[in-house]
Amino acid sequence: MSEDTDQIAEIEPEAEDDDAAYALNRRAVAAILFAVDTGDREKLIELMEPLHAADIADLLEQINTFDRRKMVELYDREFDGEILSELDESVREEVIGLLSPQVLTDAVRELDSDDVVDLLEYLEEPQQEQILDALEDSDRVAVKQALTYPEESAGRLMQREIVAVPEHWSVGEAIDFMRAREDLPDQFYHVILVDPRMKPVGYVALGKLMASPRVRALSDLLEPSFRTIPVDQDEGDVAYAFNQYHLISAPVVDEDERLVGVITIDDAMSVLDEEHEEDILRLAGVGEGSLSDSVVETTKQRFPWLAVNLATAILASLVIAQFEATIASFVALAVLMPIVASMGGNAGTQSLTVAVRAIATRDLTGSNVWRVIRREVLVGLVNGVAFALVMGGVGVLWFGQPLLGVVIGIAMIVNLVVAGLAGTVVPVVLEKAGVDPALASGAFVTTVTDIVGFFAFLGLAGAVLL
Amino acid sequence: MSEDTDQIAEIEPEAEDDDAAYALNRRAVAAILFAVDTGDREKLIELMEPLHAADIADLLEQINTFDRRKMVELYDREFDGEILSELDESVREEVIGLLSPQVLTDAVRELDSDDVVDLLEYLEEPQQEQILDALEDSDRVAVKQALTYPEESAGRLMQREIVAVPEHWSVGEAIDFMRAREDLPDQFYHVILVDPRMKPVGYVALGKLMASPRVRALSDLLEPSFRTIPVDQDEGDVAYAFNQYHLISAPVVDEDERLVGVITIDDAMSVLDEEHEEDILRLAGVGEGSLSDSVVETTKQRFPWLAVNLATAILASLVIAQFEATIASFVALAVLMPIVASMGGNAGTQSLTVAVRAIATRDLTGSNVWRVIRREVLVGLVNGVAFALVMGGVGVLWFGQPLLGVVIGIAMIVNLVVAGLAGTVVPVVLEKAGVDPALASGAFVTTVTDIVGFFAFLGLAGAVLL
């Protein structure tokens, strides 16, 4: 992070020329690609200078493999560790492979140990080794230690550089201690008070330390927001705690309650962002997809979900096949039947999305699950009746058959009620069974609404119309 | 925020008894409801004491209207402003209506001005007035000023309490200035340097200030992460900037580039969380839904999307109706046709979700949109061919008609290619047209895949099989 602030400020007005704030400026990208194309190293360095590492990483993700290779090779020793940290996993491996060993070593040595851990986590064995070898001995030990904690746990997320003082110290003692220390972390916002066993007992915000007289006891200045995080806690829970309790930083403790590290809110915010992204993509049946994945990777990611969907669609077709005779003597049924299934599918998706989100935010619990189910069923009933009237009318007007209108109306009501029920019960049951409801609810709920929709409509039609 | 830290720490082991970390403990909730039921005010206060305001707010959202009323009335003067701040909008209005004027006044006066703004934003006029009247004069002016900024803008999000010093000061001068100030904000992490016109030129992290000798010039300690936020910037863009550039706090400037406030990362994190929530719910066609909305509210929220879906489903039915004669002479078509439409709908949802997210994260831009479209079409083609083979086989085995297998296979390929194309182009075009792609893409893409699916399958069948 050696950039000059003046130069960073320069990018802002440029960036705002573009449609969205903070989107990469199209002209700037074109100029950079031109420099890459003509092999003009000096121009490239000049153009990249004002860009934040996160923006350079975005740029590398957005261009094609060919340009990426040329750019990384041309940029060469200017390539710094921050860019690697910011790169999406899908491109990171490729870019690391393009860097010369010396550039990679320099890049990795610049990083804090928690960023190196983050970098290593998703790499293959040989690249992991390559990066571990590049580190200085002390850092290597720290990184290897962090890798012993479970994946996606607080232990992987925390930084090990901490500022902790004995609980009985005064403001003056703490300030003198910090002034004397050579290796204060880059980022810290609280001084953690520990007891003689290194158990954290509270923390004091730096701002409050600043504002207090030197003789004041630190224990008088404790923040009420204080809570500790167990080192093996899932990172999604960590992010939830930061958001729910407005934490800025939180001490991480081992199973003996001893202080082992600190997590800061910026890391928690990244996790929250990733977890949301994952939920959205899972709800849509797109595993871990990223925009820079290749056609082959993307096809592989999407295939399983489509295969599940094919199976459920065939199940629904088997239901329809039971009524072939009915349809043969009354083709209007074939015209109208997708409407009932489609409405049920959509209503079910509405309910399940609300339920999946509420489970993720701990808003759907044992104390309100029955009330939510009741609400969803009632909503299905009310909307079902409304659309039954509309669709019954359409059925009568279109096909001139009052009974057909009644049949589609009743099927609509049944299917929307079932959609509300299944849309809430399925995610709740999956969660209890330890399956991620974002991942699996969709397939189950759609199967239910398809089958119920076709069965109710065609079955009723067979009984009433023939 | 007068709670004792010891008591807060107590809740932790209890909370962890429950299934999910940080979920409200079911036994604790039952005990609280029992105290409410028996009107035992002292027990209620004792049980609520260890709970964070955010957890009390969650609890109020999860219980029913009747219990909520009793609890608020029993808790009475213990009710503090933080709880109001944390409450979901759907319940907030109701709870404010339950508080006695005196309790409301005390609760609101405890809050920082930015929290009061957040509280007021979504209230109706009379309740807004009631709360404004409760404020002290100076706060009322500050809040009214903040309300002049556009909704969901940086101006509404920022706090007006700032710590700014002249750019030429030394570390010692800054520390003395802060020690002398009576009214330092509760939360601040940087000292902002301003020029004589109050234009921010950089900032220094408190940690670095602590670690530096008194004579050091502040301008030597500037953080490279410094960037300013325009006061009228959309809060979603603010959240993006915090996440992208790892900001902890950022000065907010008016159109003359003068410092008017500061936004801190915890507020940006809340916004990021809300924006994601909104995107997920919009993608599922559930406007602004919350778990504590009533049946009537929920029905109203979901009706419009279902109505749009009904319209698109009827359009698809009109396509089927064109082929009534074909279906009448070959009922197997009615059995198989929903499969083609369903696979197209799912593939389209996959593509559009990836595109909508990539637009939100600025990853889908002018420089890669064509490559992404090409990728989605190719993925559709590859998956289409794979499922064409599977489904062709199923068609032959099930109905013993090789030609039927060919027809459904070709229709599958066509529909998955169209799904990839529409799934990417629709969100991009909607974004260009200024419509939120998360909200509207689904209806358009499903219409396309339904129509194309039915048309390709039935049209081809009519031409080939009859």
Contacts between the chains, C-beta under 8 A, distances in Angstrom:
chain1	res1	chain2	res2	distance
A	1	B	224	4.7
A	1	B	225	7.7
A	2	B	224	7.5
A	3	B	224	5.0
A	4	B	224	7.8
A	5	B	202	5.3
A	5	B	222	5.3
A	5	B	223	7.7
A	5	B	224	6.0
A	5	B	226	5.2
A	8	B	224	6.6
A	8	B	226	6.9
A	8	B	227	6.8
A	9	B	226	7.6
A	9	B	227	7.2
A	12	B	227	6.7
A	12	B	228	7.7
A	19	B	432	8.0
A	20	B	237	7.5
A	20	B	362	6.1
A	21	B	233	6.4
A	21	B	234	7.3
A	21	B	237	4.1
A	21	B	240	7.6
A	21	B	241	7.7
A	22	B	237	6.3
A	22	B	240	5.7
A	22	B	241	5.8
A	22	B	244	6.5
A	22	B	362	6.2
A	23	B	362	4.4
A	23	B	365	5.9
A	24	B	362	7.1
A	24	B	365	6.1
A	24	B	367	7.5
A	26	B	365	7.1
A	26	B	366	4.8
A	26	B	367	6.6
A	29	B	365	7.8
A	29	B	367	5.0
A	30	B	367	7.8
A	33	B	367	7.9
A	52	B	244	7.5
A	52	B	245	5.6
A	54	B	244	5.0
A	54	B	245	6.1
A	54	B	246	7.7
A	55	B	244	7.6
A	58	B	362	7.0
A	58	B	363	6.6
A	61	B	363	6.7
A	62	B	363	6.8
A	62	B	365	6.1
A	62	B	367	5.4
A	62	B	368	4.5
A	63	B	367	6.8
A	63	B	368	7.2
A	64	B	371	6.3
A	163	B	207	7.9
A	175	B	210	6.7
A	178	B	210	4.7
A	178	B	211	6.1
A	179	B	210	6.8
A	179	B	211	6.6
A	179	B	213	7.9
A	181	B	211	7.2
A	184	B	207	6.1
A	184	B	208	7.9
A	184	B	210	7.2
A	184	B	211	4.6
A	185	B	207	7.2
A	186	B	207	7.7
A	187	B	205	7.2
A	187	B	207	6.8
A	187	B	248	7.4
A	188	B	207	4.8
A	189	B	189	5.6
A	189	B	206	7.3
A	189	B	207	7.3
A	189	B	248	7.6
A	202	B	5	5.4
A	205	B	187	7.2
A	206	B	189	7.3
A	206	B	206	4.1
A	206	B	207	6.4
A	206	B	210	6.7
A	207	B	163	7.9
A	207	B	184	6.1
A	207	B	185	7.1
A	207	B	186	7.7
A	207	B	187	6.9
A	207	B	188	4.8
A	207	B	189	7.3
A	207	B	206	6.3
A	208	B	184	7.9
A	209	B	210	7.9
A	210	B	175	6.8
A	210	B	178	4.7
A	210	B	179	6.8
A	210	B	184	7.2
A	210	B	206	6.7
A	210	B	209	7.9
A	211	B	178	6.1
A	211	B	179	6.7
A	211	B	181	7.1
A	211	B	184	4.6
A	213	B	179	7.9
A	222	B	5	5.2
A	223	B	5	7.6
A	224	B	1	4.9
A	224	B	2	7.6
A	224	B	3	5.0
A	224	B	4	7.7
A	224	B	5	5.9
A	224	B	8	6.4
A	225	B	1	7.9
A	226	B	5	5.3
A	226	B	8	7.0
A	226	B	9	7.4
A	227	B	8	7.1
A	227	B	9	7.3
A	227	B	12	6.8
A	228	B	12	7.8
A	233	B	21	6.4
A	234	B	21	7.3
A	237	B	20	7.5
A	237	B	21	4.1
A	237	B	22	6.3
A	240	B	21	7.5
A	240	B	22	5.7
A	241	B	21	7.7
A	241	B	22	5.8
A	242	B	269	7.0
A	243	B	269	5.8
A	243	B	270	6.8
A	243	B	273	5.7
A	244	B	22	6.5
A	244	B	52	7.5
A	244	B	54	5.0
A	244	B	55	7.6
A	245	B	52	5.6
A	245	B	54	6.1
A	246	B	54	7.7
A	246	B	266	5.0
A	247	B	266	7.9
A	248	B	187	7.3
A	248	B	189	7.6
A	248	B	248	8.0
A	248	B	265	7.5
A	248	B	266	6.5
A	265	B	248	7.5
A	265	B	265	5.3
A	265	B	266	6.4
A	265	B	269	6.6
A	266	B	246	5.0
A	266	B	247	7.9
A	266	B	248	6.5
A	266	B	265	6.4
A	268	B	269	7.4
A	269	B	242	7.0
A	269	B	243	5.8
A	269	B	265	6.6
A	269	B	268	7.4
A	269	B	269	4.8
A	269	B	272	6.6
A	270	B	243	6.8
A	272	B	269	6.6
A	272	B	272	6.7
A	272	B	273	6.3
A	273	B	243	5.7
A	273	B	272	6.3
A	273	B	276	7.5
A	276	B	273	7.6
A	276	B	276	3.9
A	276	B	277	8.0
A	276	B	280	7.4
A	277	B	276	7.9
A	277	B	357	6.5
A	277	B	361	8.0
A	279	B	280	6.7
A	280	B	276	7.4
A	280	B	279	6.7
A	280	B	280	5.5
A	280	B	283	6.9
A	280	B	353	6.3
A	280	B	357	6.0
A	281	B	353	6.4
A	281	B	354	7.2
A	281	B	357	7.1
A	283	B	280	6.9
A	283	B	283	7.5
A	283	B	284	7.3
A	283	B	353	7.7
A	284	B	283	7.3
A	284	B	349	5.3
A	284	B	350	5.7
A	284	B	352	7.9
A	284	B	353	3.5
A	284	B	354	7.8
A	285	B	346	6.4
A	285	B	349	7.1
A	285	B	350	5.7
A	286	B	350	4.8
A	286	B	353	5.9
A	286	B	354	5.8
A	289	B	354	5.6
A	291	B	354	6.8
A	291	B	358	4.8
A	291	B	363	5.0
A	291	B	364	6.4
A	291	B	368	7.3
A	291	B	372	6.3
A	294	B	375	7.7
A	295	B	375	5.4
A	295	B	378	4.6
A	295	B	379	5.7
A	295	B	382	6.9
A	298	B	375	6.4
A	298	B	376	8.0
A	298	B	379	4.8
A	299	B	379	4.9
A	299	B	382	4.7
A	299	B	383	5.7
A	302	B	347	7.2
A	302	B	350	5.3
A	302	B	379	6.5
A	302	B	383	6.3
A	303	B	383	5.9
A	303	B	386	6.8
A	305	B	346	7.0
A	305	B	350	7.1
A	306	B	343	6.3
A	306	B	346	6.0
A	306	B	347	6.2
A	306	B	350	7.9
A	306	B	383	6.0
A	306	B	387	6.5
A	307	B	387	7.9
A	309	B	342	6.4
A	309	B	343	6.3
A	309	B	346	4.6
A	310	B	339	7.1
A	310	B	343	6.3
A	310	B	387	6.2
A	310	B	390	6.8
A	310	B	391	7.1
A	313	B	338	6.4
A	313	B	339	4.3
A	313	B	342	4.4
A	313	B	343	6.6
A	314	B	339	6.6
A	314	B	394	6.8
A	316	B	338	6.1
A	316	B	339	7.9
A	316	B	342	7.7
A	317	B	335	5.1
A	317	B	336	6.1
A	317	B	338	6.5
A	317	B	339	5.8
A	320	B	334	6.5
A	320	B	335	4.7
A	320	B	338	7.2
A	321	B	335	4.8
A	324	B	331	4.9
A	324	B	332	7.7
A	324	B	334	7.7
A	324	B	335	6.7
A	327	B	327	7.5
A	327	B	331	5.4
A	327	B	334	5.1
A	328	B	328	7.1
A	328	B	331	4.7
A	331	B	324	4.8
A	331	B	327	5.4
A	331	B	328	4.8
A	331	B	334	7.9
A	332	B	324	7.7
A	333	B	334	8.0
A	334	B	320	6.5
A	334	B	324	7.7
A	334	B	327	5.1
A	334	B	331	7.9
A	334	B	333	7.9
A	334	B	334	3.9
A	334	B	337	7.8
A	335	B	317	5.1
A	335	B	320	4.7
A	335	B	321	4.9
A	335	B	324	6.7
A	336	B	317	6.2
A	337	B	334	7.8
A	337	B	338	7.8
A	338	B	313	6.4
A	338	B	316	6.1
A	338	B	317	6.5
A	338	B	320	7.2
A	338	B	337	7.8
A	338	B	338	5.8
A	338	B	341	6.8
A	338	B	450	7.6
A	339	B	310	7.1
A	339	B	313	4.3
A	339	B	314	6.6
A	339	B	316	7.9
A	339	B	317	5.8
A	341	B	338	6.8
A	342	B	309	6.4
A	342	B	313	4.4
A	342	B	316	7.7
A	342	B	450	7.8
A	343	B	306	6.4
A	343	B	309	6.3
A	343	B	310	6.3
A	343	B	313	6.6
A	346	B	285	6.4
A	346	B	305	7.1
A	346	B	306	6.0
A	346	B	309	4.6
A	347	B	302	7.2
A	347	B	306	6.2
A	349	B	284	5.2
A	349	B	285	7.1
A	350	B	284	5.7
A	350	B	285	5.8
A	350	B	286	4.8
A	350	B	289	8.0
A	350	B	302	5.3
A	350	B	305	7.1
A	350	B	306	7.8
A	352	B	284	7.9
A	353	B	280	6.4
A	353	B	281	6.4
A	353	B	283	7.7
A	353	B	284	3.5
A	353	B	286	5.9
A	354	B	281	7.3
A	354	B	284	7.8
A	354	B	286	5.9
A	354	B	289	5.5
A	354	B	291	6.8
A	357	B	277	6.5
A	357	B	280	6.0
A	357	B	281	7.1
A	358	B	291	4.8
A	361	B	277	8.0
A	362	B	20	6.1
A	362	B	22	6.2
A	362	B	23	4.4
A	362	B	24	7.1
A	362	B	58	7.0
A	363	B	58	6.6
A	363	B	61	6.7
A	363	B	62	6.8
A	363	B	291	5.0
A	364	B	291	6.4
A	365	B	23	5.9
A	365	B	24	6.1
A	365	B	26	7.1
A	365	B	29	7.8
A	365	B	62	6.2
A	366	B	26	4.9
A	367	B	24	7.5
A	367	B	26	6.6
A	367	B	29	5.1
A	367	B	30	7.8
A	367	B	33	8.0
A	367	B	62	5.4
A	367	B	63	6.9
A	368	B	62	4.5
A	368	B	63	7.3
A	368	B	291	7.3
A	371	B	64	6.2
A	372	B	291	6.3
A	375	B	294	7.7
A	375	B	295	5.4
A	375	B	298	6.4
A	376	B	298	8.0
A	378	B	295	4.6
A	379	B	295	5.7
A	379	B	298	4.8
A	379	B	299	4.9
A	379	B	302	6.5
A	382	B	295	6.9
A	382	B	299	4.7
A	383	B	299	5.7
A	383	B	302	6.3
A	383	B	303	5.9
A	383	B	306	6.0
A	386	B	303	6.8
A	387	B	306	6.5
A	387	B	307	7.9
A	387	B	310	6.2
A	390	B	310	6.8
A	391	B	310	7.0
A	394	B	314	6.8
A	450	B	338	7.6
A	450	B	342	7.8
